[in-house]
Amino acid sequence: MEPTNLLFILSDEHRRDFLGCAGDPVAKTPHLDALARRGTVFSNAYANSPICVPTRACIATGRYVHDNRCWDSVQAYHGQIRSWGHRLIEKGHQVVSAGKLHYRDTADDNGFSREILPMHILNGVGWAKGLIRDPLPEYEEAAGYAAEIGPGESVYTRYDRNVCTSACDWLKTEAYRDPAALCRWSAAGSAASGRGRG
């Protein structure tokens, strides 16, 4: 089998029906819609947890929450359970992340050769109020977060744009190191923008 590059995109804090391609009348998601048109859309898939931090551990390891022991927004992935990234690195591949991981800490061996602009849980501890317990806590401050962020420009939108720019810069740099990769990258870019001949 010929070596292949893999690009994994994870859209954060995003319900599956909040996409143009899923019929949302308000959401404008042209790039994700274009990927959906050219790829496969799973309309009946489920995450192992409704909480983002444990789900990220499941994505990293391919294991259930009860195996990872990452139960909530406090107990994040810490690299001690081998991930698909660890396995690829062991086989000599470069595994690079760009953006929010919400793992425990960059100091952990998270299964990446490099982390570009990573965002991890706060101080390696996370949101203690989010610990799963009975009864579940009230999240009154959630409305406050939404009001604080509000519509338009925020630290979050600036971070997202910086991650996107940094990821694209990294992809271009890596493509120039390998002329064959450059051809594949250029062809993909041309096809994506409608300029391809194929």
QUIKA-V996572 format. One record per helix or strand. SS is the DSSP state (2 for helix, 1 for strand). FROM is the first residue (numbers start at 1). LEN is the number of residues. If there is no record, write none. Layout:
BEGIN
[[SS | FROM | LEN] [SS | FROM | LEN]]
END
This chain:
BEGIN
[[2 | 20 | 3] [2 | 30 | 9] [2 | 52 | 10] [2 | 65 | 4] [2 | 84 | 7] [1 | 96 | 5] [1 | 114 | 6] [2 | 122 | 3] [2 | 128 | 3] [2 | 141 | 9] [2 | 155 | 23] [2 | 179 | 14]]
END
